[in-house]
Amino acid sequence: MSDLTSAGAAVGGAPVGGDGPTTEATTGGDGKERSASLWADARRQLVRDPVFVIAALYILVVGSMAAFPKLWTSQDPRACSTDRSRIGPSWEHPFGFDLLGCDYYAHAIYGARPSMVIAVMATSAIVIVGGLLGLLAGYYGGWVDTIISRVMDIFFSLPFLLGAIVFLTVIKRQNIWTITMVLFLLAWPTIARIIRGSVISSKDLDYVHAAKAVGARNSRLMFRHVLPNAIAPMLVYATIVLGSFVAAEATLTFLGVGLQPPAQSWGIMISAHQVYFLEDPWLLLFPCGLLIGTVLSFILMGDALRDALDPKFR
Amino acid sequence: MGRYVIRRLLQFIPTVLGTMFLLHYITSLAIQFSGNPVRAMFGDRTPSPAQLQALTERLGYGDPCLSRKGDPCLWRVAADGNGWLGTSLEPGLFFDRLGNIFFRFDFGINLRQREVTDLVADAIPFTLKLLVIAIIFEAVVGIAAGVLAGLRGGSFLDYMVKISTVFIISVPIFVLGVVVREFVGVKFGNVLRGQDWVPDLISAGIFTPGFKADYPFASLIIPGMVLGAVSLATTARLTRTSIMENIRADYVRTAKAKGLTNKRVIGVHTLRNSLIPVITFLGVDIGAAMAGAVVTETIFNVPGIGRLVTFSARSGESSVVVGVVTMLVLVVLIANLLVDLLYAVLDPRIRYE
């Protein structure tokens, strides 16, 4: 009985959200002054973490390159002249010139956009669709769960790179949209599985039963009480997946089934200049460095988020 | 055990059919939205309508459902008006393809009318060698590093494993491959080739920037190591975690208390149990490595299945890509099935579930 009333209090305090069950872990320590919510605690920990701050700053820089390339360079990456082919870095042209005599720095700046746009669009799509399907499967169980889980199994058994190559070869139109679509199509089950797991583990908690007893509708239960528990693992996974999508775009482009040469992309920069590595290593060094830095930053951010959002690590 | 095997085998059938359908639907959708892929095979040349028609039919792209957007091509209207079960429908393109694959072992043909199965048969020895090298490298180095890191948590080696894991995960395999090829194969190889005392097998065989037919095994060692490096980090981390878990288990403490030598406690009691998840991972990784071979073989110019896929993709020969990938997916599925069965043999907790 007392169980129910305390759970009812938790429901009454619904505005502070589904953080309800997780905050207990942090408010438990009575002597400490920090008794804020999970998110406030996590924020405080992240700001103090130098790895996270550096990674976030790097992503901010790359993000601004993608959003406002004009901010970083006044050169036009398409203004090329072959008599400047492969001239080394200089003060006015910090990355030198590429094979076709285009300004390499401008190419690198403009090359950030397709990678970031594809990664962000594909990640939002898998979060929305995968999250929704995972929520439905976990919440309703039964045949809904069976169908969604079987479909997820099928998508899992198709290796990512092979599926992407087939789709992009057959469709022949290899642009930002088709690459985003294939990344989304082949990657949504992972996030759905994560959400499904955390929904199943939290849908039988007392405060959910209490909310149901008070008469909350299914949609309210799902989005208000069950889903917030799944936000933390979803956020961690989404951060890491952003990095792997940037890498995947570059890999597909390198193999020749991704973006095609008139477009600017780090993958194109690497694949076009790979044979000049020994004479002019900077032609490969700059795009590789930018690419690895971006992927690494996303992964490190994800790791830091995981540590900050998991009360067990406190 | 018997019941587990049967249940797993029964689950295998819908998964195979589902995956085949997924692959089929992805290609069908792509064709429906972008038109006949045969046109792309001719490049700049304009084929005559008859030529185009003949090749389209021969490659299996002539089905009318491929011009209806979104049609899954499952059923078609029967020619004589009465199809299956009293309806006017009969099995469509998807079932034709399934029949070709499973009953006639026909995975399609390339532009020069060669069977995809022939192309794969020519290419598979190289890919197999590459995979064996990759898996051995990954297992030996990964498990050794993981065991050492797990036994001494917090040591220098433990940090090394941790940092290298993050680093290897964040370097895309094609960047790693290109850098290794240029630095180790070309630069370091050139130094070696300039010395008289280095045997040819090492200077021209192992440290070569690309595959050489004269050294069919030696020249695959470095590509194999690059391919294995991707999962090396995961193997090491997995071994490390599971050693750390098991070393605190009661039976290990009992073994120590009985006065057994450290070698026996670690080698027999801890390691055996810790390796179960690692072996499973290595099995699943065979599938991932097949996909990774596409990149590695392209970079090191190994004439295996992966390079076949990339080259056909670049020249727009979609029939070859679809055929080879279908075959690879089947191999991956069978590998996963075998791993699951192996897991049940190794770990009794699974089969009595």
Interface residues (C-beta under 8 A of the other chain):
Chain A: R150 V151 D153 I154 F155 S157 L158 P159 F160 L161 L162 G163 I165 V166 F167 L168 T169 V170 I171 K172 R173 L185 G243 A247 A250 T251 F254 L255 G256 V257 I270 Q274 F277 L278 L284 C288 L291 I292 V295 L296 I299 L300 D303
Chain B: P14 T15 G18 T19 F21 L22 L23 I26 T27 A30 I31 F33 S34 P37 A40 V166 F167 I169 S170 V171 P172 I173 F174 V175 V178 V179 E182 V186 K187 G287 A288 M290 A291 G292 V294 V295 T298 V309 T310 S312 A313 R314 G316 S318 V321 V322 V325 L328 V329 V332 L333 N336
